[in-house]
Amino acid sequence: MNPIQFEEIFESDKGLSWDYEFLSSCNYITWNIVRNNLNKPWNLKKISGNKIIKIEDVLDSQFLRWDWDELTLNENMTFEVIKSYPTQSWNMTILEQKLTFEQLEKFYTIRDSFIESSSVESYDSYDSKNFIYQI
């Protein structure tokens, strides 16, 4: 069954008792079905790993408790996606297995460039902060 056919069946049979645990990992559900039925007992871990999920879905629904281990493993989260969103909560252990050494180096460089030098403060002495010492 293709996703469009299933979406039509799902929408026409709202009264049926669906197995949302099972549907969460099915490749013929659509993000549209999930998004429009967030009140249902979906398994977000399974949905996070489902190939129906794209990074845009995650970014548009940040209020959901996405499983970042499963998202990192998701086949749609390619190196291009991962390096385009370096500040997301990717599982680094999984990335070390998923990406090549060269890709990891590039990812780390991109991710580290997001740390602004102005966000890190270092003080060499307390004197610069006018602390008073008493012995």
N, CA, C and O atoms as a Tinker XYZ file with bonds, in Angstrom:
   540  protein
     1  N      0.855000   -1.173000    0.000000    73     2
     2  CA     0.000000    0.000000    0.000000    64     1     3
     3  C      0.901000    1.237000    0.000000    63     2     4     5
     4  O      1.926000    1.281000    0.681000    81     3
     5  N      0.498000    2.222000   -0.769000    73     3     6
     6  CA     1.310000    3.432000   -0.774000    64     5     7
     7  C      0.757000    4.432000    0.241000    63     6     8     9
     8  O     -0.403000    4.331000    0.638000    81     7
     9  N      1.577000    5.396000    0.662000    73     7    10
    10  CA     1.161000    6.338000    1.706000    64     9    11
    11  C     -0.085000    7.151000    1.367000    63    10    12    13
    12  O     -0.880000    7.449000    2.258000    81    11
    13  N     -0.267000    7.508000    0.130000    73    11    14
    14  CA    -1.435000    8.306000   -0.256000    64    13    15
    15  C     -2.708000    7.480000   -0.072000    63    14    16    17
    16  O     -3.707000    7.979000    0.446000    81    15
    17  N     -2.667000    6.219000   -0.497000    73    15    18
    18  CA    -3.820000    5.329000   -0.311000    64    17    19
    19  C     -4.127000    5.150000    1.170000    63    18    20    21
    20  O     -5.284000    5.208000    1.585000    81    19
    21  N     -3.078000    4.930000    1.963000    73    19    22
    22  CA    -3.311000    4.722000    3.386000    64    21    23
    23  C     -3.877000    5.976000    4.044000    63    22    24    25
    24  O     -4.757000    5.881000    4.899000    81    23
    25  N     -3.390000    7.130000    3.659000    73    23    26
    26  CA    -3.901000    8.375000    4.236000    64    25    27
    27  C     -5.395000    8.525000    3.947000    63    26    28    29
    28  O     -6.155000    8.965000    4.810000    81    27
    29  N     -5.814000    8.160000    2.735000    73    27    30
    30  CA    -7.239000    8.223000    2.391000    64    29    31
    31  C     -8.053000    7.259000    3.261000    63    30    32    33
    32  O     -9.128000    7.611000    3.746000    81    31
    33  N     -7.533000    6.041000    3.453000    73    31    34
    34  CA    -8.223000    5.057000    4.293000    64    33    35
    35  C     -8.279000    5.548000    5.737000    63    34    36    37
    36  O     -9.324000    5.479000    6.384000    81    35
    37  N     -7.164000    6.038000    6.228000    73    35    38
    38  CA    -7.105000    6.514000    7.613000    64    37    39
    39  C     -8.092000    7.653000    7.842000    63    38    40    41
    40  O     -8.817000    7.662000    8.837000    81    39
    41  N     -8.118000    8.595000    6.936000    73    39    42
    42  CA    -9.005000    9.757000    7.087000    64    41    43
    43  C    -10.480000    9.364000    6.966000    63    42    44    45
    44  O    -11.337000    9.979000    7.603000    81    43
    45  N    -10.779000    8.357000    6.163000    73    43    46
    46  CA   -12.178000    7.962000    5.980000    64    45    47
    47  C    -12.681000    7.045000    7.094000    63    46    48    49
    48  O    -13.889000    6.914000    7.291000    81    47
    49  N    -11.764000    6.412000    7.821000    73    47    50
    50  CA   -12.146000    5.475000    8.876000    64    49    51
    51  C    -11.697000    5.956000   10.249000    63    50    52    53
    52  O    -11.038000    5.219000   10.982000    81    51
    53  N    -12.049000    7.178000   10.595000    73    51    54
    54  CA   -11.647000    7.767000   11.876000    64    53    55
    55  C    -12.190000    6.989000   13.068000    63    54    56    57
    56  O    -11.610000    7.039000   14.153000    81    55
    57  N    -13.290000    6.275000   12.883000    73    55    58
    58  CA   -13.898000    5.547000   13.986000    64    57    59
    59  C    -13.203000    4.242000   14.318000    63    58    60    61
    60  O    -13.472000    3.648000   15.361000    81    59
    61  N    -12.314000    3.786000   13.449000    73    59    62
    62  CA   -11.633000    2.519000   13.705000    64    61    63
    63  C    -10.640000    2.646000   14.845000    63    62    64    65
    64  O    -10.136000    3.731000   15.133000    81    63
    65  N    -10.371000    1.534000   15.480000    73    63    66
    66  CA    -9.377000    1.492000   16.545000    64    65    67
    67  C     -8.038000    1.106000   15.914000    63    66    68    69
    68  O     -7.790000   -0.069000   15.644000    81    67
    69  N     -7.198000    2.077000   15.688000    73    67    70
    70  CA    -5.909000    1.841000   15.037000    64    69    71
    71  C     -4.860000    1.445000   16.071000    63    70    72    73
    72  O     -4.913000    1.877000   17.222000    81    71
    73  N     -3.912000    0.622000   15.649000    73    71    74
    74  CA    -2.787000    0.240000   16.496000    64    73    75
    75  C     -1.668000    1.252000   16.242000    63    74    76    77
    76  O     -0.861000    1.072000   15.330000    81    75
    77  N     -1.620000    2.311000   17.045000    73    75    78
    78  CA    -0.675000    3.402000   16.821000    64    77    79
    79  C      0.763000    2.990000   17.092000    63    78    80    81
    80  O      1.694000    3.543000   16.505000    81    79
    81  N      0.945000    2.023000   17.977000    73    79    82
    82  CA     2.287000    1.482000   18.224000    64    81    83
    83  C      2.824000    0.861000   16.931000    63    82    84    85
    84  O      3.964000    1.108000   16.537000    81    83
    85  N      1.992000    0.062000   16.287000    73    83    86
    86  CA     2.377000   -0.575000   15.022000    64    85    87
    87  C      2.527000    0.461000   13.916000    63    86    88    89
    88  O      3.502000    0.438000   13.164000    81    87
    89  N      1.565000    1.365000   13.819000    73    87    90
    90  CA     1.603000    2.373000   12.755000    64    89    91
    91  C      2.829000    3.280000   12.858000    63    90    92    93
    92  O      3.307000    3.797000   11.848000    81    91
    93  N      3.331000    3.470000   14.063000    73    91    94
    94  CA     4.469000    4.369000   14.268000    64    93    95
    95  C      5.703000    3.943000   13.492000    63    94    96    97
    96  O      6.541000    4.778000   13.153000    81    95
    97  N      5.822000    2.666000   13.211000    73    95    98
    98  CA     6.993000    2.192000   12.468000    64    97    99
    99  C      6.677000    1.811000   11.023000    63    98   100   101
   100  O      7.568000    1.379000   10.292000    81    99
   101  N      5.432000    1.963000   10.608000    73    99   102
   102  CA     5.050000    1.617000    9.232000    64   101   103
   103  C      5.522000    2.680000    8.246000    63   102   104   105
   104  O      5.468000    3.880000    8.519000    81   103
   105  N      5.979000    2.213000    7.113000    73   103   106
   106  CA     6.477000    3.136000    6.092000    64   105   107
   107  C      5.366000    3.724000    5.233000    63   106   108   109
   108  O      5.623000    4.588000    4.394000    81   107
   109  N      4.144000    3.269000    5.433000    73   107   110
   110  CA     3.063000    3.815000    4.612000    64   109   111
   111  C      2.232000    4.870000    5.338000    63   110   112   113
   112  O      1.287000    5.416000    4.768000    81   111
   113  N      2.578000    5.159000    6.595000    73   111   114
   114  CA     1.924000    6.313000    7.221000    64   113   115
   115  C      2.608000    7.567000    6.688000    63   114   116   117
   116  O      3.681000    7.491000    6.091000    81   115
   117  N      1.997000    8.687000    6.901000    73   115   118
   118  CA     2.609000    9.946000    6.458000    64   117   119
   119  C      2.760000   10.866000    7.662000    63   118   120   121
   120  O      2.065000   10.713000    8.667000    81   119
   121  N      3.665000   11.812000    7.551000    73   119   122
   122  CA     3.823000   12.794000    8.616000    64   121   123
   123  C      2.528000   13.586000    8.781000    63   122   124   125
   124  O      2.183000   13.996000    9.890000    81   123
   125  N      1.827000   13.796000    7.700000    73   123   126
   126  CA     0.555000   14.503000    7.754000    64   125   127
   127  C     -0.430000   13.795000    8.690000    63   126   128   129
   128  O     -1.123000   14.449000    9.469000    81   127
   129  N     -0.492000   12.471000    8.615000    73   127   130
   130  CA    -1.371000   11.696000    9.496000    64   129   131
   131  C     -0.952000   11.895000   10.951000    63   130   132   133
   132  O     -1.787000   12.157000   11.816000    81   131
   133  N      0.336000   11.769000   11.207000    73   131   134
   134  CA     0.830000   11.904000   12.587000    64   133   135
   135  C      0.574000   13.320000   13.096000    63   134   136   137
   136  O      0.011000   13.501000   14.176000    81   135
   137  N      0.981000   14.309000   12.332000    73   135   138
   138  CA     0.852000   15.710000   12.748000    64   137   139
   139  C     -0.601000   16.084000   13.038000    63   138   140   141
   140  O     -0.877000   16.824000   13.982000    81   139
   141  N     -1.527000   15.573000   12.228000    73   139   142
   142  CA    -2.940000   15.901000   12.410000    64   141   143
   143  C     -3.625000   15.073000   13.488000    63   142   144   145
   144  O     -4.801000   15.279000   13.787000    81   143
   145  N     -2.882000   14.135000   14.067000    73   143   146
   146  CA    -3.448000   13.265000   15.101000    64   145   147
   147  C     -2.480000   13.114000   16.276000    63   146   148   149
   148  O     -2.262000   12.008000   16.770000    81   147
   149  N     -1.914000   14.206000   16.708000    73   147   150
   150  CA    -0.932000   14.167000   17.793000    64   149   151
   151  C     -1.542000   13.734000   19.122000    63   150   152   153
   152  O     -0.819000   13.371000   20.050000    81   151
   153  N     -2.848000   13.771000   19.216000    73   151   154
   154  CA    -3.516000   13.330000   20.441000    64   153   155
   155  C     -3.602000   11.810000   20.547000    63   154   156   157
   156  O     -4.091000   11.290000   21.550000    81   155
   157  N     -3.144000   11.109000   19.551000    73   155   158
   158  CA    -3.176000    9.644000   19.549000    64   157   159
   159  C     -1.904000    9.109000   20.203000    63   158   160   161
   160  O     -0.906000    9.824000   20.295000    81   159
   161  N     -1.934000    7.847000   20.662000    73   159   162
   162  CA    -0.778000    7.280000   21.377000    64   161   163
   163  C      0.340000    6.780000   20.450000    63   162   164   165
   164  O      0.663000    5.592000   20.443000    81   163
   165  N      0.917000    7.681000   19.682000    73   163   166
   166  CA     2.032000    7.334000   18.799000    64   165   167
   167  C      3.254000    6.959000   19.634000    63   166   168   169
   168  O      3.406000    7.411000   20.768000    81   167
   169  N      4.110000    6.139000   19.068000    73   167   170
   170  CA     5.398000    5.833000   19.690000    64   169   171
   171  C      6.421000    6.742000   19.021000    63   170   172   173
   172  O      6.862000    6.477000   17.903000    81   171
   173  N      6.794000    7.813000   19.714000    73   171   174
   174  CA     7.664000    8.825000   19.108000    64   173   175
   175  C      9.073000    8.294000   18.847000    63   174   176   177
   176  O      9.766000    8.791000   17.959000    81   175
   177  N      9.493000    7.309000   19.599000    73   175   178
   178  CA    10.794000    6.690000   19.329000    64   177   179
   179  C     10.769000    6.020000   17.961000    63   178   180   181
   180  O     11.688000    6.187000   17.159000    81   179
   181  N      9.709000    5.261000   17.705000    73   179   182
   182  CA     9.589000    4.588000   16.404000    64   181   183
   183  C      9.395000    5.599000   15.273000    63   182   184   185
   184  O      9.954000    5.442000   14.187000    81   183
   185  N      8.607000    6.626000   15.535000    73   183   186
   186  CA     8.388000    7.643000   14.510000    64   185   187
   187  C      9.700000    8.363000   14.192000    63   186   188   189
   188  O      9.965000    8.683000   13.034000    81   187
   189  N     10.515000    8.618000   15.208000    73   187   190
   190  CA    11.801000    9.293000   15.004000    64   189   191
   191  C     12.706000    8.505000   14.059000    63   190   192   193
   192  O     13.480000    9.090000   13.303000    81   191
   193  N     12.606000    7.197000   14.105000    73   191   194
   194  CA    13.418000    6.354000   13.237000    64   193   195
   195  C     12.761000    6.021000   11.911000    63   194   196   197
   196  O     13.387000    5.417000   11.039000    81   195
   197  N     11.506000    6.409000   11.752000    73   195   198
   198  CA    10.750000    6.084000   10.548000    64   197   199
   199  C     11.217000    6.952000    9.377000    63   198   200   201
   200  O     11.483000    8.143000    9.536000    81   199
   201  N     11.308000    6.337000    8.213000    73   199   202
   202  CA    11.803000    7.078000    7.045000    64   201   203
   203  C     10.833000    8.145000    6.546000    63   202   204   205
   204  O     11.161000    8.898000    5.628000    81   203
   205  N      9.642000    8.218000    7.140000    73   203   206
   206  CA     8.713000    9.286000    6.759000    64   205   207
   207  C      9.172000   10.634000    7.312000    63   206   208   209
   208  O      8.745000   11.684000    6.834000    81   207
   209  N     10.047000   10.601000    8.324000    73   207   210
   210  CA    10.451000   11.815000    9.009000    64   209   211
   211  C     11.610000   12.499000    8.285000    63   210   212   213
   212  O     12.614000   11.881000    7.931000    81   211
   213  N     11.424000   13.790000    8.086000    73   211   214
   214  CA    12.455000   14.653000    7.491000    64   213   215
   215  C     12.858000   15.678000    8.548000    63   214   216   217
   216  O     12.123000   15.907000    9.509000    81   215
   217  N     14.001000   16.279000    8.373000    73   215   218
   218  CA    14.470000   17.266000    9.350000    64   217   219
   219  C     13.484000   18.425000    9.480000    63   218   220   221
   220  O     13.337000   18.993000   10.562000    81   219
   221  N     12.823000   18.772000    8.409000    73   219   222
   222  CA    11.844000   19.866000    8.460000    64   221   223
   223  C     10.695000   19.538000    9.412000    63   222   224   225
   224  O     10.179000   20.420000   10.100000    81   223
   225  N     10.297000   18.264000    9.447000    73   223   226
   226  CA     9.239000   17.840000   10.361000    64   225   227
   227  C      9.680000   18.030000   11.811000    63   226   228   229
   228  O      8.909000   18.490000   12.654000    81   227
   229  N     10.921000   17.671000   12.080000    73   227   230
   230  CA    11.464000   17.807000   13.432000    64   229   231
   231  C     11.545000   19.279000   13.821000    63   230   232   233
   232  O     11.138000   19.658000   14.919000    81   231
   233  N     12.064000   20.098000   12.931000    73   231   234
   234  CA    12.228000   21.521000   13.226000    64   233   235
   235  C     10.886000   22.222000   13.394000    63   234   236   237
   236  O     10.751000   23.138000   14.205000    81   235
   237  N      9.894000   21.782000   12.619000    73   235   238
   238  CA     8.562000   22.384000   12.718000    64   237   239
   239  C      7.781000   21.893000   13.937000    63   238   240   241
   240  O      6.753000   22.471000   14.290000    81   239
   241  N      8.263000   20.838000   14.574000    73   239   242
   242  CA     7.553000   20.245000   15.716000    64   241   243
   243  C      8.507000   20.044000   16.892000    63   242   244   245
   244  O      8.556000   18.965000   17.482000    81   243
   245  N      9.247000   21.069000   17.221000    73   243   246
   246  CA    10.235000   20.943000   18.291000    64   245   247
   247  C      9.610000   20.726000   19.663000    63   246   248   249
   248  O     10.305000   20.369000   20.613000    81   247
   249  N      8.319000   20.937000   19.768000    73   247   250
   250  CA     7.627000   20.709000   21.033000    64   249   251
   251  C      7.465000   19.219000   21.330000    63   250   252   253
   252  O      7.153000   18.846000   22.460000    81   251
   253  N      7.674000   18.368000   20.330000    73   251   254
   254  CA     7.579000   16.924000   20.540000    64   253   255
   255  C      8.873000   16.400000   21.147000    63   254   256   257
   256  O      9.941000   16.983000   20.959000    81   255
   257  N      8.768000   15.316000   21.863000    73   255   258
   258  CA     9.949000   14.718000   22.497000    64   257   259
   259  C     10.586000   13.726000   21.533000    63   258   260   261
   260  O     10.446000   12.513000   21.692000    81   259
   261  N     11.275000   14.244000   20.548000    73   259   262
   262  CA    11.928000   13.421000   19.544000    64   261   263
   263  C     12.999000   12.555000   20.196000    63   262   264   265
   264  O     13.629000   12.959000   21.174000    81   263
   265  N     13.196000   11.379000   19.654000    73   263   266
   266  CA    14.260000   10.495000   20.121000    64   265   267
   267  C     15.470000   10.737000   19.222000    63   266   268   269
   268  O     15.508000   10.286000   18.077000    81   267
   269  N     16.456000   11.455000   19.758000    73   267   270
   270  CA    17.594000   11.861000   18.937000    64   269   271
   271  C     18.516000   10.701000   18.583000    63   270   272   273
   272  O     19.261000   10.800000   17.609000    81   271
   273  N     18.493000    9.610000   19.335000    73   271   274
   274  CA    19.244000    8.422000   18.928000    64   273   275
   275  C     18.647000    7.879000   17.631000    63   274   276   277
   276  O     19.364000    7.596000   16.671000    81   275
   277  N     17.317000    7.739000   17.620000    73   275   278
   278  CA    16.636000    7.226000   16.429000    64   277   279
   279  C     16.729000    8.210000   15.261000    63   278   280   281
   280  O     16.894000    7.799000   14.113000    81   279
   281  N     16.625000    9.500000   15.551000    73   279   282
   282  CA    16.769000   10.494000   14.477000    64   281   283
   283  C     18.169000   10.421000   13.867000    63   282   284   285
   284  O     18.324000   10.530000   12.651000    81   283
   285  N     19.179000   10.238000   14.705000    73   283   286
   286  CA    20.552000   10.148000   14.201000    64   285   287
   287  C     20.709000    8.926000   13.309000    63   286   288   289
   288  O     21.442000    8.967000   12.321000    81   287
   289  N     20.029000    7.850000   13.649000    73   287   290
   290  CA    20.077000    6.622000   12.840000    64   289   291
   291  C     19.191000    6.694000   11.594000    63   290   292   293
   292  O     19.397000    5.938000   10.645000    81   291
   293  N     18.218000    7.587000   11.591000    73   291   294
   294  CA    17.252000    7.677000   10.497000    64   293   295
   295  C     17.973000    7.894000    9.166000    63   294   296   297
   296  O     18.839000    8.761000    9.052000    81   295
   297  N     17.609000    7.102000    8.175000    73   295   298
   298  CA    18.282000    7.170000    6.867000    64   297   299
   299  C     18.106000    8.513000    6.173000    63   298   300   301
   300  O     18.901000    8.863000    5.301000    81   299
   301  N     17.079000    9.269000    6.544000    73   299   302
   302  CA    16.888000   10.600000    5.955000    64   301   303
   303  C     17.822000   11.645000    6.540000    63   302   304   305
   304  O     17.976000   12.730000    5.978000    81   303
   305  N     18.445000   11.326000    7.662000    73   303   306
   306  CA    19.380000   12.255000    8.288000    64   305   307
   307  C     20.767000   11.965000    7.720000    63   306   308   309
   308  O     21.617000   11.344000    8.358000    81   307
   309  N     20.948000   12.438000    6.512000    73   307   310
   310  CA    22.198000   12.229000    5.790000    64   309   311
   311  C     23.259000   13.187000    6.316000    63   310   312   313
   312  O     22.971000   14.054000    7.140000    81   311
   313  N     24.466000   13.026000    5.842000    73   311   314
   314  CA    25.540000   13.932000    6.238000    64   313   315
   315  C     25.195000   15.368000    5.878000    63   314   316   317
   316  O     25.493000   16.288000    6.639000    81   315
   317  N     24.574000   15.564000    4.733000    73   315   318
   318  CA    24.186000   16.924000    4.323000    64   317   319
   319  C     23.224000   17.546000    5.332000    63   318   320   321
   320  O     23.347000   18.723000    5.671000    81   319
   321  N     22.280000   16.762000    5.802000    73   319   322
   322  CA    21.322000   17.254000    6.791000    64   321   323
   323  C     22.032000   17.523000    8.118000    63   322   324   325
   324  O     21.855000   18.580000    8.724000    81   323
   325  N     22.824000   16.570000    8.554000    73   323   326
   326  CA    23.509000   16.685000    9.846000    64   325   327
   327  C     24.429000   17.896000    9.876000    63   326   328   329
   328  O     24.449000   18.640000   10.856000    81   327
   329  N     25.188000   18.096000    8.809000    73   327   330
   330  CA    26.100000   19.252000    8.818000    64   329   331
   331  C     25.353000   20.573000    8.651000    63   330   332   333
   332  O     25.870000   21.627000    9.023000    81   331
   333  N     24.146000   20.527000    8.096000    73   331   334
   334  CA    23.339000   21.745000    7.960000    64   333   335
   335  C     22.693000   22.157000    9.278000    63   334   336   337
   336  O     22.288000   23.307000    9.448000    81   335
   337  N     22.600000   21.214000   10.204000    73   335   338
   338  CA    21.976000   21.481000   11.507000    64   337   339
   339  C     22.895000   20.980000   12.627000    63   338   340   341
   340  O     22.520000   20.088000   13.388000    81   339
   341  N     24.078000   21.546000   12.725000    73   339   342
   342  CA    25.077000   21.015000   13.668000    64   341   343
   343  C     24.755000   21.231000   15.139000    63   342   344   345
   344  O     25.353000   20.582000   15.998000    81   343
   345  N     23.836000   22.114000   15.446000    73   343   346
   346  CA    23.537000   22.382000   16.850000    64   345   347
   347  C     22.383000   21.532000   17.384000    63   346   348   349
   348  O     21.991000   21.672000   18.542000    81   347
   349  N     21.849000   20.667000   16.554000    73   347   350
   350  CA    20.800000   19.763000   17.029000    64   349   351
   351  C     21.417000   18.698000   17.932000    63   350   352   353
   352  O     22.639000   18.563000   17.991000    81   351
   353  N     20.590000   17.960000   18.620000    73   351   354
   354  CA    21.059000   16.996000   19.634000    64   353   355
   355  C     21.417000   15.640000   19.041000    63   354   356   357
   356  O     20.951000   14.608000   19.524000    81   355
   357  N     22.234000   15.636000   18.009000    73   355   358
   358  CA    22.650000   14.381000   17.390000    64   357   359
   359  C     23.396000   13.525000   18.401000    63   358   360   361
   360  O     24.088000   14.047000   19.275000    81   359
   361  N     23.255000   12.212000   18.282000    73   359   362
   362  CA    23.985000   11.285000   19.137000    64   361   363
   363  C     25.389000   11.116000   18.542000    63   362   364   365
   364  O     25.556000   10.533000   17.471000    81   363
   365  N     26.380000   11.631000   19.249000    73   363   366
   366  CA    27.743000   11.631000   18.710000    64   365   367
   367  C     28.312000   10.221000   18.567000    63   366   368   369
   368  O     29.074000    9.961000   17.636000    81   367
   369  N     27.962000    9.321000   19.455000    73   367   370
   370  CA    28.447000    7.939000   19.347000    64   369   371
   371  C     27.935000    7.309000   18.057000    63   370   372   373
   372  O     28.676000    6.622000   17.355000    81   371
   373  N     26.674000    7.546000   17.755000    73   371   374
   374  CA    26.094000    7.008000   16.516000    64   373   375
   375  C     26.719000    7.694000   15.314000    63   374   376   377
   376  O     27.029000    7.038000   14.319000    81   375
   377  N     26.910000    9.014000   15.391000    73   375   378
   378  CA    27.532000    9.731000   14.268000    64   377   379
   379  C     28.930000    9.206000   13.988000    63   378   380   381
   380  O     29.335000    9.116000   12.829000    81   379
   381  N     29.667000    8.861000   15.025000    73   379   382
   382  CA    31.018000    8.333000   14.833000    64   381   383
   383  C     31.009000    7.018000   14.073000    63   382   384   385
   384  O     31.987000    6.669000   13.412000    81   383
   385  N     29.903000    6.288000   14.165000    73   383   386
   386  CA    29.777000    5.034000   13.420000    64   385   387
   387  C     29.159000    5.262000   12.044000    63   386   388   389
   388  O     29.458000    4.536000   11.095000    81   387
   389  N     28.309000    6.258000   11.939000    73   387   390
   390  CA    27.547000    6.500000   10.718000    64   389   391
   391  C     28.357000    7.260000    9.663000    63   390   392   393
   392  O     28.243000    6.994000    8.466000    81   391
   393  N     29.170000    8.203000   10.124000    73   391   394
   394  CA    29.899000    9.076000    9.205000    64   393   395
   395  C     31.327000    8.600000    8.996000    63   394   396   397
   396  O     31.886000    7.883000    9.827000    81   395
   397  N     31.902000    9.003000    7.888000    73   395   398
   398  CA    33.316000    8.724000    7.654000    64   397   399
   399  C     34.147000    9.664000    8.511000    63   398   400   401
   400  O     33.627000   10.638000    9.056000    81   399
   401  N     35.423000    9.377000    8.630000    73   399   402
   402  CA    36.326000   10.221000    9.408000    64   401   403
   403  C     36.343000   11.645000    8.844000    63   402   404   405
   404  O     36.322000   12.619000    9.597000    81   403
   405  N     36.380000   11.754000    7.532000    73   403   406
   406  CA    36.396000   13.075000    6.890000    64   405   407
   407  C     35.102000   13.846000    7.164000    63   406   408   409
   408  O     35.127000   15.049000    7.425000    81   407
   409  N     33.985000   13.141000    7.100000    73   407   410
   410  CA    32.706000   13.792000    7.391000    64   409   411
   411  C     32.645000   14.256000    8.846000    63   410   412   413
   412  O     32.160000   15.350000    9.138000    81   411
   413  N     33.139000   13.418000    9.751000    73   411   414
   414  CA    33.153000   13.802000   11.161000    64   413   415
   415  C     34.005000   15.046000   11.389000    63   414   416   417
   416  O     33.606000   15.956000   12.115000    81   415
   417  N     35.173000   15.076000   10.767000    73   415   418
   418  CA    36.035000   16.260000   10.909000    64   417   419
   419  C     35.331000   17.511000   10.414000    63   418   420   421
   420  O     35.386000   18.561000   11.056000    81   419
   421  N     34.674000   17.396000    9.279000    73   419   422
   422  CA    33.941000   18.538000    8.727000    64   421   423
   423  C     32.793000   18.947000    9.653000    63   422   424   425
   424  O     32.570000   20.134000    9.891000    81   423
   425  N     32.069000   17.953000   10.172000    73   423   426
   426  CA    30.978000   18.237000   11.092000    64   425   427
   427  C     31.488000   18.974000   12.327000    63   426   428   429
   428  O     30.916000   19.987000   12.730000    81   427
   429  N     32.570000   18.462000   12.930000    73   427   430
   430  CA    33.113000   19.105000   14.134000    64   429   431
   431  C     33.547000   20.544000   13.843000    63   430   432   433
   432  O     33.336000   21.437000   14.664000    81   431
   433  N     34.137000   20.760000   12.705000    73   431   434
   434  CA    34.562000   22.111000   12.335000    64   433   435
   435  C     33.369000   23.047000   12.212000    63   434   436   437
   436  O     33.396000   24.173000   12.707000    81   435
   437  N     32.334000   22.574000   11.553000    73   435   438
   438  CA    31.120000   23.393000   11.389000    64   437   439
   439  C     30.462000   23.633000   12.746000    63   438   440   441
   440  O     30.094000   24.762000   13.073000    81   439
   441  N     30.317000   22.574000   13.527000    73   439   442
   442  CA    29.673000   22.698000   14.842000    64   441   443
   443  C     30.442000   23.654000   15.748000    63   442   444   445
   444  O     29.855000   24.504000   16.417000    81   443
   445  N     31.759000   23.500000   15.757000    73   443   446
   446  CA    32.579000   24.337000   16.626000    64   445   447
   447  C     32.573000   25.801000   16.202000    63   446   448   449
   448  O     32.806000   26.691000   17.020000    81   447
   449  N     32.308000   26.046000   14.930000    73   447   450
   450  CA    32.265000   27.438000   14.466000    64   449   451
   451  C     31.046000   28.181000   15.004000    63   450   452   453
   452  O     30.991000   29.410000   14.955000    81   451
   453  N     30.080000   27.443000   15.511000    73   451   454
   454  CA    28.888000   28.069000   16.078000    64   453   455
   455  C     29.131000   28.624000   17.482000    63   454   456   457
   456  O     28.328000   29.400000   18.001000    81   455
   457  N     30.234000   28.222000   18.081000    73   455   458
   458  CA    30.560000   28.747000   19.403000    64   457   459
   459  C     31.224000   30.098000   19.193000    63   458   460   461
   460  O     32.341000   30.185000   18.683000    81   459
   461  N     30.535000   31.122000   19.583000    73   459   462
   462  CA    31.069000   32.467000   19.405000    64   461   463
   463  C     32.140000   32.732000   20.445000    63   462   464   465
   464  O     32.003000   32.365000   21.612000    81   463
   465  N     33.190000   33.366000   20.007000    73   463   466
   466  CA    34.255000   33.684000   20.953000    64   465   467
   467  C     33.750000   34.620000   22.041000    63   466   468   469
   468  O     34.269000   34.609000   23.157000    81   467
   469  N     32.753000   35.422000   21.732000    73   467   470
   470  CA    32.221000   36.343000   22.736000    64   469   471
   471  C     31.388000   35.637000   23.789000    63   470   472   473
   472  O     31.100000   36.209000   24.841000    81   471
   473  N     30.996000   34.393000   23.515000    73   471   474
   474  CA    30.174000   33.684000   24.492000    64   473   475
   475  C     31.028000   33.008000   25.563000    63   474   476   477
   476  O     30.508000   32.527000   26.570000    81   475
   477  N     32.322000   32.976000   25.341000    73   475   478
   478  CA    33.221000   32.356000   26.302000    64   477   479
   479  C     34.059000   33.446000   26.943000    63   478   480   481
   480  O     34.746000   34.200000   26.253000    81   479
   481  N     34.001000   33.526000   28.254000    73   479   482
   482  CA    34.781000   34.539000   28.961000    64   481   483
   483  C     35.843000   33.850000   29.806000    63   482   484   485
   484  O     35.592000   32.832000   30.451000    81   483
   485  N     36.995000   34.417000   29.782000    73   483   486
   486  CA    38.076000   33.893000   30.589000    64   485   487
   487  C     38.692000   35.038000   31.371000    63   486   488   489
   488  O     38.941000   36.110000   30.820000    81   487
   489  N     38.934000   34.815000   32.635000    73   487   490
   490  CA    39.537000   35.836000   33.471000    64   489   491
   491  C     40.837000   35.296000   34.022000    63   490   492   493
   492  O     40.889000   34.232000   34.637000    81   491
   493  N     41.876000   36.055000   33.784000    73   491   494
   494  CA    43.189000   35.625000   34.240000    64   493   495
   495  C     43.434000   35.929000   35.710000    63   494   496   497
   496  O     44.232000   35.258000   36.363000    81   495
   497  N     42.750000   36.935000   36.226000    73   495   498
   498  CA    42.955000   37.257000   37.632000    64   497   499
   499  C     41.693000   37.832000   38.230000    63   498   500   501
   500  O     40.843000   38.375000   37.524000    81   499
   501  N     41.584000   37.708000   39.518000    73   499   502
   502  CA    40.449000   38.291000   40.208000    64   501   503
   503  C     40.556000   39.806000   40.251000    63   502   504   505
   504  O     39.543000   40.493000   40.386000    81   503
   505  N     41.762000   40.333000   40.138000    73   503   506
   506  CA    41.962000   41.775000   40.204000    64   505   507
   507  C     41.187000   42.504000   39.120000    63   506   508   509
   508  O     40.710000   43.619000   39.331000    81   507
   509  N     41.063000   41.867000   37.951000    73   507   510
   510  CA    40.353000   42.540000   36.864000    64   509   511
   511  C     38.868000   42.700000   37.175000    63   510   512   513
   512  O     38.167000   43.478000   36.527000    81   511
   513  N     38.405000   41.965000   38.159000    73   511   514
   514  CA    37.012000   42.060000   38.552000    64   513   515
   515  C     36.821000   42.845000   39.864000    63   514   516   517
   516  O     35.714000   42.923000   40.396000    81   515
   517  N     37.911000   43.419000   40.369000    73   515   518
   518  CA    37.878000   44.246000   41.567000    64   517   519
   519  C     37.404000   43.515000   42.815000    63   518   520   521
   520  O     36.644000   44.054000   43.619000    81   519
   521  N     37.858000   42.303000   42.956000    73   519   522
   522  CA    37.547000   41.566000   44.174000    64   521   523
   523  C     38.438000   42.091000   45.303000    63   522   524   525
   524  O     39.583000   42.480000   45.071000    81   523
   525  N     37.918000   42.097000   46.488000    73   523   526
   526  CA    38.700000   42.519000   47.638000    64   525   527
   527  C     39.103000   41.266000   48.409000    63   526   528   529
   528  O     38.267000   40.423000   48.733000    81   527
   529  N     40.387000   41.162000   48.693000    73   527   530
   530  CA    40.901000   40.028000   49.421000    64   529   531
   531  C     41.204000   40.435000   50.852000    63   530   532   533
   532  O     41.713000   41.527000   51.103000    81   531
   533  N     40.902000   39.582000   51.754000    73   531   534
   534  CA    41.218000   39.868000   53.150000    64   533   535
   535  C     41.812000   38.607000   53.752000    63   534   536   537
   536  O     41.234000   37.525000   53.648000    81   535
   537  N     42.965000   38.753000   54.380000    73   535   538
   538  CA    43.640000   37.591000   54.973000    64   537   539
   539  C     43.618000   37.741000   56.477000    63   538   540
   540  O     44.131000   36.879000   57.191000    81   539
